[in-house]
Amino acid sequence: MKNIKKLICMLIVCTLFMASTATMGVYATNGSIGLTINGKVVKLDQPPVSENGRTLVPLRAIFESLGAQVQWDNATQTITGTKGNVTIKLTIGSKTASINGIQITLDVPAKVINGRTLVPTRFVAENLGAIVEWDSANKMVKITAKPETNTTPTKPTTPVVVDETKILAYLEAYTVAAQGIGTSVEEFESAWLSFVFGNDITETMKELETNHKKLHDNFKSIGIIPNYSQSQNHMNNALVNYGKVLELSVKLLEEYNAGKSDEELQVISDKIDEYLNATSTELLKSADVLLTETQAYMKK
């Protein structure tokens, strides 16, 4: 049990760091941006804006449309949005935000434009349980709220007890996966920087893709750990999404080398950005539930 306690703090910090790094876009979008929530066009007196590949929208349009309560602290310039057991805090001009008290670093901070407070769309929406899509053809951010789950109590089941050896093996595999994504993201960013200076990085991306497949296979080989099924599921989702990032990056480079149009390349790039953000979201969720699962395990 002591070994688990030592590992858990390192895992949470490591995973949150990887989540903050897995948010790099390849291409930026320009022009007027629209917003739909649950299929309906939202009319705004301040339209969404794009900054460093991230879209910001008026805070009340997104928080309240997704059923969250919003509070504004003028003294600290802090926004607090609450929905169910999720609490999101952002501060104007600060790249440090928090989800249920866990601090993370944003690419772009919340800000005030023309007297309206704008917040990072994907960060807020996905952490409130919504799905975010980017319609590049129509320059439209599409947010869809997931249906509420049935909260009807179920009959209690007999808990599955897993011995500590398997738990430690899982936590070690989790650490390897989190660190593996982090290292790969750093090499991914470095490769794209090299690409900007005219270097062909196709083989580098293929190598990253091959290494990531091995990393994912290694994580899956640990088998199902009932006590940690949620964090295991979210980490697996992160690995799947990041695999898509690398797969599409190879495709993007091949299409670029084949002389495809900017419009065709943009479509692939937008997908890469979506999967990078999904990777970040799943890593954050895995870190959050990992702590909860460990606390529950220690009480047994």
PyMOL commands that set and color helices and strands:
alter all, ss='L'
color gray80, all
select helices_A, chain A and resi 2-21+59-63+121-127+164-196+202-220+226-257+262-298
alter helices_A, ss='H'
color red, helices_A
select strands_A, chain A and resi 34-37+40-41+49-51+54-58+69-73+78-83+86-91+96-99+102-105+111-113+116-120+130-135+140-145
alter strands_A, ss='S'
color yellow, strands_A
deselect
rebuild
show_as cartoon
